[in-house]
């Protein structure tokens, strides 16, 4: 499996980068983006997708992380006043991890079937939230007015540009900056 991915992904990345050149480039939003406003949006989005704050919380650290136990999910992220996308996407990704843990069958928690099935299952759930649901056209339309209310109503925060930002692919060796194509690389 990994051999097939290793053979396929570099060529696919090159094709995506080439195809992307014919589309309008996304306009990067200019900051500053106040940290408290970013945190408020992140907390609202967590609640909107089903995170239970009676059994978890969001804090700040140097690296995004999710941990704890099903009854107490702890999520961390980092925010930057220069840009908001990385912190926001990290929160949504880590929320996917926490919701997977919270959704494990409570009556089976002391048995193997009631425990997380490992990082493969964890990453699949967090990536469904981050990459599939929260980088979609529908999510861009949902998010745009929230961002405009917090940061100002300008072109870079319109749904069409947000979608281009969410789906933009570029080479980056930092895993938490990755996109759907470069993440598996």
RODO-2510 file (C-alpha; in nm, 4 decimals, decimal comma):
residues 185
     n   res          X          Y          Z
     1     x     0,0000     0,0000     0,0000
     2     x     0,2688     0,2489     0,0966
     3     x     0,4711     0,1585    -0,2114
     4     x     0,1728     0,2384    -0,4325
     5     x     0,1226     0,5722    -0,2579
     6     x     0,4921     0,6508    -0,2807
     7     x     0,4804     0,5864    -0,6564
     8     x     0,1547     0,7757    -0,7144
     9     x     0,1589     1,0840    -0,4914
    10     x     0,4618     1,2788    -0,6240
    11     x     0,3307     1,2670    -0,9817
    12     x    -0,0199     1,3477    -0,8666
    13     x     0,1101     1,6489    -0,6725
    14     x     0,2819     1,7748    -0,9879
    15     x    -0,0438     1,7338    -1,1860
    16     x    -0,2450     1,9198    -0,9214
    17     x     0,0047     2,2051    -0,9070
    18     x    -0,0040     2,2371    -1,2861
    19     x    -0,3846     2,2205    -1,3087
    20     x    -0,4164     2,4738    -1,0292
    21     x    -0,2357     2,7362    -1,2406
    22     x    -0,5385     2,7824    -1,4685
    23     x    -0,7680     2,8758    -1,1793
    24     x    -0,7711     3,2183    -1,0163
    25     x    -0,5243     3,2173    -0,7281
    26     x    -0,6731     3,2653    -0,3829
    27     x    -0,6286     3,6072    -0,2279
    28     x    -0,4587     3,5673     0,1102
    29     x    -0,6505     3,7561     0,3780
    30     x    -0,4454     4,0293     0,5418
    31     x    -0,4376     4,0613     0,9150
    32     x    -0,4116     4,1390     1,1841
    33     x    -0,6627     3,8863     1,3112
    34     x    -0,7243     3,9361     1,6841
    35     x    -0,6615     3,6167     1,8791
    36     x    -0,9784     3,6510     2,0893
    37     x    -1,1914     3,6794     1,7757
    38     x    -1,0241     3,3688     1,6303
    39     x    -1,0840     3,1800     1,9534
    40     x    -1,4510     3,2843     1,9612
    41     x    -1,5026     3,1615     1,6037
    42     x    -1,3206     2,8357     1,6800
    43     x    -1,5346     2,7706     1,9889
    44     x    -1,8533     2,8451     1,7931
    45     x    -1,7535     2,6101     1,5104
    46     x    -1,6646     2,3353     1,7587
    47     x    -2,0092     2,3672     1,9155
    48     x    -2,1783     2,3821     1,5765
    49     x    -2,0266     2,0525     1,4624
    50     x    -2,1190     1,8799     1,7865
    51     x    -1,8322     1,9173     2,0341
    52     x    -1,9600     1,8730     2,3896
    53     x    -1,8065     2,1420     2,6123
    54     x    -1,9503     1,9659     2,9179
    55     x    -1,6820     1,7028     2,8503
    56     x    -1,3952     1,8962     2,6996
    57     x    -1,2212     2,2238     2,6329
    58     x    -0,9954     2,4189     2,3993
    59     x    -0,6611     2,5621     2,5115
    60     x    -0,3557     2,7154     2,3442
    61     x    -0,0171     2,5469     2,3026
    62     x     0,2756     2,5481     2,0608
    63     x     0,1354     2,2543     1,8638
    64     x    -0,2252     2,1468     1,7961
    65     x    -0,3187     1,8345     1,9891
    66     x    -0,6123     1,6320     2,1127
    67     x    -0,5970     1,4055     2,4135
    68     x    -0,7670     1,2969     2,7280
    69     x    -1,0262     1,0289     2,7764
    70     x    -1,3749     0,9936     2,6244
    71     x    -1,5299     1,1700     2,9251
    72     x    -1,2827     1,4615     2,9123
    73     x    -1,1453     1,5655     2,5713
    74     x    -0,8691     1,8269     2,5739
    75     x    -0,7832     2,0116     2,2543
    76     x    -0,5022     2,2576     2,1974
    77     x    -0,4227     2,4829     1,9057
    78     x    -0,2112     2,7826     1,8249
    79     x    -0,3319     3,1140     1,6884
    80     x    -0,1432     3,3796     1,4946
    81     x    -0,2467     3,7409     1,4484
    82     x    -0,0920     3,7268     1,0983
    83     x    -0,3320     3,4610     0,9684
    84     x    -0,6256     3,2604     1,0975
    85     x    -0,6495     2,9569     0,8652
    86     x    -0,3930     2,7317     1,0320
    87     x    -0,5330     2,7774     1,3808
    88     x    -0,8909     2,7333     1,2658
    89     x    -0,8216     2,4210     1,0603
    90     x    -0,6163     2,2761     1,3459
    91     x    -0,9113     2,3252     1,5827
    92     x    -1,1475     2,1522     1,3409
    93     x    -0,9013     1,8655     1,2862
    94     x    -0,8492     1,8125     1,6591
    95     x    -1,2251     1,8383     1,7168
    96     x    -1,2606     1,5405     1,4808
    97     x    -1,0231     1,3424     1,7048
    98     x    -1,2097     1,4416     2,0204
    99     x    -1,5507     1,3613     1,8743
   100     x    -1,4284     1,0171     1,7679
   101     x    -1,3160     0,9453     2,1257
   102     x    -1,6400     1,0825     2,2729
   103     x    -1,8432     0,8682     2,0333
   104     x    -1,6949     0,5364     2,1416
   105     x    -1,9608     0,3067     2,2918
   106     x    -1,9731     0,3909     2,6621
   107     x    -2,1031     0,0497     2,7726
   108     x    -1,8012    -0,1173     2,6070
   109     x    -1,5250     0,1210     2,7247
   110     x    -1,3505    -0,1450     2,9327
   111     x    -1,3425    -0,3862     2,6378
   112     x    -1,1296    -0,3633     2,3206
   113     x    -1,4377    -0,2878     2,1076
   114     x    -1,5005     0,0230     2,3187
   115     x    -1,1544     0,1681     2,2640
   116     x    -1,0140     0,3709     1,9775
   117     x    -0,9015     0,1521     1,6895
   118     x    -0,5664     0,3308     1,6644
   119     x    -0,4296     0,6300     1,4792
   120     x    -0,5578     0,5121     1,1411
   121     x    -0,9177     0,5412     1,2612
   122     x    -0,8379     0,8599     1,4518
   123     x    -0,6833     1,0324     1,1501
   124     x    -0,9657     0,9196     0,9238
   125     x    -1,2205     1,0833     1,1539
   126     x    -1,0249     1,4042     1,2047
   127     x    -0,9534     1,4368     0,8325
   128     x    -1,3200     1,3826     0,7440
   129     x    -1,4060     1,6795     0,9638
   130     x    -1,1172     1,9025     0,8522
   131     x    -1,0588     1,8108     0,4882
   132     x    -1,3991     1,6927     0,3688
   133     x    -1,6608     1,8809     0,5689
   134     x    -1,4753     2,1992     0,6600
   135     x    -1,3044     2,2670     0,3268
   136     x    -1,6251     2,2356     0,1265
   137     x    -1,8238     2,4924    -0,0678
   138     x    -2,1054     2,4694     0,1872
   139     x    -1,8704     2,5279     0,4796
   140     x    -1,7112     2,8256     0,3022
   141     x    -2,0557     2,9827     0,2616
   142     x    -2,1355     2,9092     0,6275
   143     x    -1,8039     3,0477     0,7552
   144     x    -1,7769     3,3652     0,5455
   145     x    -2,0304     3,5758     0,7410
   146     x    -1,8734     3,4715     1,0717
   147     x    -1,5302     3,5819     0,9505
   148     x    -1,6697     3,9048     0,8054
   149     x    -1,8378     3,9894     1,1357
   150     x    -1,5135     3,9278     1,3264
   151     x    -1,2523     4,0663     1,0872
   152     x    -1,4328     4,2890     0,8361
   153     x    -1,6224     4,2269     0,5172
   154     x    -1,3668     4,2184     0,2366
   155     x    -1,3034     4,0125    -0,0787
   156     x    -1,0532     3,7683     0,0711
   157     x    -1,3195     3,6484     0,3181
   158     x    -1,5913     3,5847     0,0586
   159     x    -1,7038     3,2215     0,0169
   160     x    -1,5477     3,1725    -0,3282
   161     x    -1,2069     3,2927    -0,2115
   162     x    -1,2296     3,0917     0,1124
   163     x    -1,2966     2,7805    -0,0943
   164     x    -0,9908     2,8531    -0,3110
   165     x    -0,7851     2,9042     0,0061
   166     x    -0,9137     2,5801     0,1586
   167     x    -0,8449     2,3805    -0,1580
   168     x    -0,5153     2,5435    -0,2556
   169     x    -0,2272     2,2964    -0,2814
   170     x     0,1364     2,3893    -0,2334
   171     x     0,4490     2,2091    -0,1249
   172     x     0,5242     2,2390     0,2443
   173     x     0,7275     2,0149     0,4709
   174     x     0,5281     2,1122     0,7809
   175     x     0,2559     1,8499     0,8385
   176     x     0,0113     2,0836     1,0104
   177     x     0,0214     2,3136     0,7042
   178     x    -0,0662     2,0265     0,4715
   179     x    -0,3622     1,9881     0,2385
   180     x    -0,5409     1,6827     0,0982
   181     x    -0,2611     1,6105    -0,1491
   182     x     0,0482     1,6831     0,0601
   183     x    -0,0776     1,5420     0,3922
   184     x    -0,0209     1,1777     0,2902
   185     x     0,3215     1,2661     0,1495
***
